Structures are given as structure tokens and as C-alpha cells.
Amino acid sequence: MATCEVCGNDYWMAFEVRAVSGDTHTFDCFECAIHKMAPICEHCQIKIVGHGVEVSGRFFCGAHCARAVEGAQGAEIRDAVGARPA
């Protein structure tokens, strides 16, 4: 069995997530994985579970928050997969 690094639960169905950085994390559920690894929207402070958007190296949960913070570049963002400022 493996122990979840967030909640400490020792669970036979725990799983590992390998990050791009090379770090390996162990969790007992997706909720704990999200709590530990999901980025936070720089405008509304929620965990970004879906695609989200990135503008100038900053992460937002969606186009509305990007537009609220990022001015001209944010104004170009639309909620669609692959949408990026020019």
C-alpha cells in the first residue's frame, strides 16, 4: 500500500503522478491530487481543474478572469481550446 501525501490515507489503490519537473507524487484520490497540483487562478483564486488559459506566464481559470487582469492581451482570450493571444 501507499500513503497519500496530502491526507495521509494508506490506500491499496493509491496512484503516482509524475510531474514535468521529474517529481513524483502519491495520492489516494483525484481530489487530493488536485489540491496539491492544480494551479490557482490569479484573479479569482480557484483551483484550475480544466484547461484554463495562460497569458504572459500567468494562469487563469477562463477568459473572463484573463480579460479582467491582463488588459490588451487578455482582451484577445476566448474560452476555447487552443485560444492564444497573437
DRENTORKOL-3810 file (N, C-alpha, C; in nm, 4 decimals):
REM DRENTORKOL-3810
@n.u->0.0834; n.v->-0.1188; n.w->0.0000; ca.u->0.0000; ca.v->0.0000; ca.w->0.0000; c.u->0.0875; c.v->0.1247; c.w->0.0000
@n.u->0.0263; n.v->0.2343; n.w->-0.0391; ca.u->0.0991; ca.v->0.3611; ca.w->-0.0430; c.u->0.0194; c.v->0.4665; c.w->0.0324
@n.u->0.0889; n.v->0.5650; n.w->0.0846; ca.u->0.0271; ca.v->0.6701; ca.w->0.1643; c.u->0.0126; c.v->0.7982; c.w->0.0835
@n.u->-0.1068; n.v->0.8565; n.w->0.0866; ca.u->-0.1342; ca.v->0.9825; ca.w->0.0180; c.u->-0.0561; c.v->1.0941; c.w->0.0862
@n.u->0.0162; n.v->1.1735; n.w->0.0074; ca.u->0.0979; ca.v->1.2804; ca.w->0.0651; c.u->0.0153; c.v->1.4009; c.w->0.1093
@n.u->-0.1136; n.v->1.4067; n.w->0.0751; ca.u->-0.1990; ca.v->1.5173; ca.w->0.1177; c.u->-0.2744; c.v->1.4826; c.w->0.2454
@n.u->-0.3480; n.v->1.3713; n.w->0.2429; ca.u->-0.4351; ca.v->1.3388; ca.w->0.3566; c.u->-0.3787; c.v->1.2312; c.w->0.4491
@n.u->-0.2731; n.v->1.1623; n.w->0.4050; ca.u->-0.2112; ca.v->1.0604; ca.w->0.4887; c.u->-0.2800; c.v->0.9251; c.w->0.4862
@n.u->-0.3840; n.v->0.9105; n.w->0.4044; ca.u->-0.4551; ca.v->0.7835; ca.w->0.3956; c.u->-0.3658; c.v->0.6764; c.w->0.3342
@n.u->-0.3593; n.v->0.5622; n.w->0.3977; ca.u->-0.2847; ca.v->0.4467; ca.w->0.3471; c.u->-0.3829; c.v->0.3614; c.w->0.2682
@n.u->-0.3687; n.v->0.3582; n.w->0.1360; ca.u->-0.4731; ca.v->0.3022; ca.w->0.0496; c.u->-0.4123; c.v->0.2104; c.w->-0.0553
@n.u->-0.4730; n.v->0.0945; n.w->-0.0739; ca.u->-0.4192; ca.v->-0.0036; ca.w->-0.1686; c.u->-0.4352; c.v->0.0397; c.w->-0.3140
@n.u->-0.5227; n.v->0.1368; n.w->-0.3426; ca.u->-0.5403; ca.v->0.1836; ca.w->-0.4804; c.u->-0.4787; c.v->0.3219; c.w->-0.5020
@n.u->-0.3858; n.v->0.3621; n.w->-0.4175; ca.u->-0.3164; ca.v->0.4900; ca.w->-0.4364; c.u->-0.2455; c.v->0.4887; c.w->-0.5719
@n.u->-0.2195; n.v->0.6078; n.w->-0.6245; ca.u->-0.1544; ca.v->0.6182; ca.w->-0.7548; c.u->-0.0469; c.v->0.7256; c.w->-0.7505
@n.u->0.0424; n.v->0.7198; n.w->-0.8470; ca.u->0.1503; ca.v->0.8170; ca.w->-0.8572; c.u->0.1269; c.v->0.9102; c.w->-0.9756
@n.u->0.1669; n.v->1.0345; n.w->-0.9577; ca.u->0.1657; ca.v->1.1332; ca.w->-1.0659; c.u->0.3083; c.v->1.1825; c.w->-1.0811
@n.u->0.3590; n.v->1.1759; n.w->-1.2026; ca.u->0.4933; ca.v->1.2254; ca.w->-1.2308; c.u->0.4811; c.v->1.3610; c.w->-1.2992
@n.u->0.5392; n.v->1.4624; n.w->-1.2381; ca.u->0.5334; ca.v->1.5987; ca.w->-1.2917; c.u->0.6433; c.v->1.6197; c.w->-1.3950
@n.u->0.6293; n.v->1.7216; n.w->-1.4766; ca.u->0.7290; ca.v->1.7548; ca.w->-1.5780; c.u->0.8650; c.v->1.7800; c.w->-1.5126
@n.u->0.8627; n.v->1.8321; n.w->-1.3922; ca.u->0.9870; ca.v->1.8613; ca.w->-1.3191; c.u->1.0628; c.v->1.7353; c.w->-1.2807
@n.u->0.9964; n.v->1.6200; n.w->-1.2909; ca.u->1.0574; ca.v->1.4942; ca.w->-1.2502; c.u->1.0133; c.v->1.4477; c.w->-1.1129
@n.u->0.9447; n.v->1.5341; n.w->-1.0390; ca.u->0.8936; ca.v->1.4971; ca.w->-0.9069; c.u->0.7842; c.v->1.3920; c.w->-0.9208
@n.u->0.7769; n.v->1.3018; n.w->-0.8245; ca.u->0.6721; ca.v->1.2010; ca.w->-0.8199; c.u->0.5891; c.v->1.2236; c.w->-0.6948
@n.u->0.4570; n.v->1.2228; n.w->-0.7119; ca.u->0.3649; ca.v->1.2451; ca.w->-0.6013; c.u->0.2722; c.v->1.1255; c.w->-0.5890
@n.u->0.2335; n.v->1.0915; n.w->-0.4656; ca.u->0.1437; ca.v->0.9792; ca.w->-0.4398; c.u->0.0151; c.v->1.0316; c.w->-0.3782
@n.u->-0.0985; n.v->0.9870; n.w->-0.4355; ca.u->-0.2300; ca.v->1.0314; ca.w->-0.3891; c.u->-0.3243; c.v->0.9121; c.w->-0.3781
@n.u->-0.4264; n.v->0.9277; n.w->-0.2932; ca.u->-0.5272; ca.v->0.8229; ca.w->-0.2815; c.u->-0.6526; c.v->0.8544; c.w->-0.3619
@n.u->-0.6646; n.v->0.9795; n.w->-0.4118; ca.u->-0.7816; ca.v->1.0192; ca.w->-0.4908; c.u->-0.7465; c.v->1.1418; c.w->-0.5752
@n.u->-0.8308; n.v->1.1675; n.w->-0.6748; ca.u->-0.8082; ca.v->1.2841; ca.w->-0.7598; c.u->-0.8252; c.v->1.4140; c.w->-0.6815
@n.u->-0.9139; n.v->1.4151; n.w->-0.5833; ca.u->-0.9335; ca.v->1.5354; ca.w->-0.5025; c.u->-0.8031; c.v->1.5796; c.w->-0.4376
@n.u->-0.7278; n.v->1.4848; n.w->-0.3808; ca.u->-0.6003; ca.v->1.5192; ca.w->-0.3184; c.u->-0.4976; c.v->1.5625; c.w->-0.4233
@n.u->-0.4990; n.v->1.4979; n.w->-0.5399; ca.u->-0.4063; ca.v->1.5353; ca.w->-0.6470; c.u->-0.4339; c.v->1.6783; c.w->-0.6930
@n.u->-0.5609; n.v->1.7137; n.w->-0.7083; ca.u->-0.5977; ca.v->1.8494; ca.w->-0.7486; c.u->-0.5556; c.v->1.9491; c.w->-0.6422
@n.u->-0.5835; n.v->1.9166; n.w->-0.5170; ca.u->-0.5481; ca.v->2.0057; ca.w->-0.4066; c.u->-0.3987; c.v->2.0393; c.w->-0.4083
@n.u->-0.3164; n.v->1.9397; n.w->-0.4361; ca.u->-0.1712; ca.v->1.9578; ca.w->-0.4325; c.u->-0.1151; c.v->2.0198; c.w->-0.5603
@n.u->-0.1691; n.v->1.9820; n.w->-0.6773; ca.u->-0.1005; ca.v->2.0125; ca.w->-0.8021; c.u->-0.1669; c.v->2.1152; c.w->-0.8934
@n.u->-0.2954; n.v->2.1391; n.w->-0.8787; ca.u->-0.3639; ca.v->2.2296; ca.w->-0.9713; c.u->-0.3176; c.v->2.3740; c.w->-0.9510
@n.u->-0.2948; n.v->2.4456; n.w->-1.0612; ca.u->-0.2607; ca.v->2.5880; ca.w->-1.0471; c.u->-0.3811; c.v->2.6655; c.w->-0.9953
@n.u->-0.3569; n.v->2.7854; n.w->-0.9450; ca.u->-0.4623; ca.v->2.8705; ca.w->-0.8899; c.u->-0.4803; c.v->2.9906; c.w->-0.9818
@n.u->-0.6060; n.v->3.0233; n.w->-1.0135; ca.u->-0.6377; ca.v->3.1395; ca.w->-1.0968; c.u->-0.5867; c.v->3.2654; c.w->-1.0277
@n.u->-0.5132; n.v->3.3470; n.w->-1.1016; ca.u->-0.4556; ca.v->3.4680; ca.w->-1.0428; c.u->-0.5578; c.v->3.5793; c.w->-1.0214
@n.u->-0.6796; n.v->3.5594; n.w->-1.0710; ca.u->-0.7828; ca.v->3.6609; ca.w->-1.0486; c.u->-0.8802; c.v->3.6185; c.w->-0.9384
@n.u->-0.9431; n.v->3.5022; n.w->-0.9516; ca.u->-1.0477; ca.v->3.4621; ca.w->-0.8563; c.u->-0.9991; c.v->3.3611; c.w->-0.7524
@n.u->-0.8762; n.v->3.3136; n.w->-0.7671; ca.u->-0.8115; ca.v->3.2264; ca.w->-0.6683; c.u->-0.8692; c.v->3.0849; c.w->-0.6587
@n.u->-0.9441; n.v->3.0375; n.w->-0.7595; ca.u->-0.9917; ca.v->2.8998; ca.w->-0.7536; c.u->-0.8876; c.v->2.8070; c.w->-0.8160
@n.u->-0.8950; n.v->2.6784; n.w->-0.7831; ca.u->-0.8078; ca.v->2.5791; ca.w->-0.8450; c.u->-0.8522; c.v->2.5601; c.w->-0.9899
@n.u->-0.7570; n.v->2.5573; n.w->-1.0807; ca.u->-0.7870; ca.v->2.5389; ca.w->-1.2225; c.u->-0.7818; c.v->2.3896; c.w->-1.2514
@n.u->-0.8992; n.v->2.3312; n.w->-1.2709; ca.u->-0.9087; ca.v->2.1872; ca.w->-1.2919; c.u->-0.9151; c.v->2.1546; c.w->-1.4403
@n.u->-0.9725; n.v->2.2431; n.w->-1.5198; ca.u->-0.9823; ca.v->2.2223; ca.w->-1.6645; c.u->-0.8628; c.v->2.2807; c.w->-1.7371
@n.u->-0.8843; n.v->2.3192; n.w->-1.8615; ca.u->-0.7763; ca.v->2.3735; ca.w->-1.9434; c.u->-0.7246; c.v->2.5068; c.w->-1.8928
@n.u->-0.8144; n.v->2.5966; n.w->-1.8547; ca.u->-0.7713; ca.v->2.7295; ca.w->-1.8141; c.u->-0.7035; c.v->2.8013; c.w->-1.9296
@n.u->-0.6495; n.v->2.9194; n.w->-1.9024; ca.u->-0.5758; ca.v->2.9955; ca.w->-2.0034; c.u->-0.4506; c.v->3.0529; c.w->-1.9398
@n.u->-0.3502; n.v->3.0745; n.w->-2.0218; ca.u->-0.2251; ca.v->3.1338; ca.w->-1.9766; c.u->-0.1989; c.v->3.2586; c.w->-2.0591
@n.u->-0.1721; n.v->3.3681; n.w->-1.9918; ca.u->-0.1397; ca.v->3.4941; ca.w->-2.0586; c.u->-0.0159; c.v->3.5499; c.w->-1.9902
@n.u->0.0866; n.v->3.5741; n.w->-2.0681; ca.u->0.2107; ca.v->3.6321; ca.w->-2.0157; c.u->0.2662; c.v->3.5527; c.w->-1.8974
@n.u->0.2538; n.v->3.4209; n.w->-1.9044; ca.u->0.3069; ca.v->3.3352; ca.w->-1.7980; c.u->0.2209; c.v->3.3284; c.w->-1.6737
@n.u->0.1018; n.v->3.3877; n.w->-1.6780; ca.u->0.0096; ca.v->3.3853; ca.w->-1.5641; c.u->-0.1086; c.v->3.2960; c.w->-1.5992
@n.u->-0.1586; n.v->3.2203; n.w->-1.5000; ca.u->-0.2667; ca.v->3.1255; ca.w->-1.5234; c.u->-0.3999; c.v->3.1781; c.w->-1.4717
@n.u->-0.5051; n.v->3.1558; n.w->-1.5533; ca.u->-0.6402; ca.v->3.1974; ca.w->-1.5190; c.u->-0.7361; c.v->3.0822; c.w->-1.5466
@n.u->-0.8476; n.v->3.0792; n.w->-1.4725; ca.u->-0.9436; ca.v->2.9703; ca.w->-1.4902; c.u->-1.0174; c.v->2.9807; c.w->-1.6230
@n.u->-1.0306; n.v->3.0995; n.w->-1.6761; ca.u->-1.1012; ca.v->3.1179; ca.w->-1.8028; c.u->-1.0781; c.v->3.2560; c.w->-1.8593
@n.u->-1.1421; n.v->3.2809; n.w->-1.9729; ca.u->-1.1224; ca.v->3.4066; ca.w->-2.0444; c.u->-1.1684; c.v->3.5269; c.w->-1.9629
@n.u->-1.2773; n.v->3.5143; n.w->-1.8895; ca.u->-1.3279; ca.v->3.6267; ca.w->-1.8110; c.u->-1.2208; c.v->3.6784; c.w->-1.7146
@n.u->-1.1584; n.v->3.5884; n.w->-1.6408; ca.u->-1.0560; ca.v->3.6300; ca.w->-1.5443; c.u->-0.9325; c.v->3.6850; c.w->-1.6145
@n.u->-0.8951; n.v->3.6264; n.w->-1.7268; ca.u->-0.7798; ca.v->3.6775; ca.w->-1.8028; c.u->-0.8070; c.v->3.8184; c.w->-1.8529
@n.u->-0.9266; n.v->3.8428; n.w->-1.9020; ca.u->-0.9619; ca.v->3.9764; ca.w->-1.9510; c.u->-0.9648; c.v->4.0782; c.w->-1.8375
@n.u->-1.0065; n.v->4.0349; n.w->-1.7193; ca.u->-1.0165; ca.v->4.1255; ca.w->-1.6047; c.u->-0.8798; c.v->4.1737; c.w->-1.5570
@n.u->-0.7758; n.v->4.0947; n.w->-1.5814; ca.u->-0.6439; ca.v->4.1253; ca.w->-1.5264; c.u->-0.5423; c.v->4.1672; c.w->-1.6318
@n.u->-0.5470; n.v->4.1090; n.w->-1.7496; ca.u->-0.4378; ca.v->4.1214; ca.w->-1.8452; c.u->-0.4539; c.v->4.2263; c.w->-1.9545
@n.u->-0.5474; n.v->4.3157; n.w->-1.9428; ca.u->-0.5566; ca.v->4.4260; ca.w->-2.0383; c.u->-0.5680; c.v->4.3825; c.w->-2.1830
@n.u->-0.4823; n.v->4.4380; n.w->-2.2711; ca.u->-0.4909; ca.v->4.4153; ca.w->-2.4153; c.u->-0.4731; c.v->4.2683; c.w->-2.4522
@n.u->-0.3739; n.v->4.2017; n.w->-2.3952; ca.u->-0.3551; ca.v->4.0590; ca.w->-2.4270; c.u->-0.4717; c.v->3.9768; c.w->-2.3747
@n.u->-0.5199; n.v->4.0087; n.w->-2.2573; ca.u->-0.6341; ca.v->3.9375; ca.w->-2.2005; c.u->-0.7592; c.v->3.9561; c.w->-2.2837
@n.u->-0.7736; n.v->4.0732; n.w->-2.3458; ca.u->-0.8913; ca.v->4.1018; ca.w->-2.4278; c.u->-0.9000; c.v->4.0079; c.w->-2.5477
@n.u->-0.7877; n.v->3.9531; n.w->-2.5907; ca.u->-0.7851; ca.v->3.8625; ca.w->-2.7056; c.u->-0.8248; c.v->3.7194; c.w->-2.6693
@n.u->-0.8278; n.v->3.6863; n.w->-2.5421; ca.u->-0.8532; ca.v->3.5496; ca.w->-2.4983; c.u->-1.0012; c.v->3.5158; c.w->-2.5093
@n.u->-1.0278; n.v->3.3983; n.w->-2.5626; ca.u->-1.1633; ca.v->3.3441; ca.w->-2.5715; c.u->-1.1604; c.v->3.2076; c.w->-2.5059
@n.u->-1.2731; n.v->3.1664; n.w->-2.4463; ca.u->-1.2810; ca.v->3.0334; ca.w->-2.3854; c.u->-1.2950; c.v->2.9272; c.w->-2.4944
@n.u->-1.1829; n.v->2.8774; n.w->-2.5415; ca.u->-1.1788; ca.v->2.7717; ca.w->-2.6413; c.u->-1.0434; c.v->2.7051; c.w->-2.6337
@n.u->-1.0408; n.v->2.5757; n.w->-2.6529; ca.u->-0.9152; ca.v->2.5021; ca.w->-2.6506; c.u->-0.8238; c.v->2.5566; c.w->-2.7584
@n.u->-0.7007; n.v->2.5871; n.w->-2.7217; ca.u->-0.6038; ca.v->2.6343; ca.w->-2.8178; c.u->-0.6063; c.v->2.7841; c.w->-2.8417
@n.u->-0.6963; n.v->2.8567; n.w->-2.7781; ca.u->-0.7014; ca.v->3.0027; ca.w->-2.7965; c.u->-0.5787; c.v->3.0653; c.w->-2.7333
@n.u->-0.5101; n.v->3.1475; n.w->-2.8095; ca.u->-0.3901; ca.v->3.2147; ca.w->-2.7610; c.u->-0.3836; c.v->3.3537; c.w->-2.8176
@n.u->-0.3249; n.v->3.4468; n.w->-2.7435; ca.u->-0.3087; ca.v->3.5815; ca.w->-2.7996; c.u->-0.2066; c.v->3.5790; c.w->-2.9134
@n.u->-0.2220; n.v->3.6694; n.w->-3.0062; ca.u->-0.1313; ca.v->3.6760; ca.w->-3.1215; c.u->0.0063; c.v->3.7209; c.w->-3.0810
END
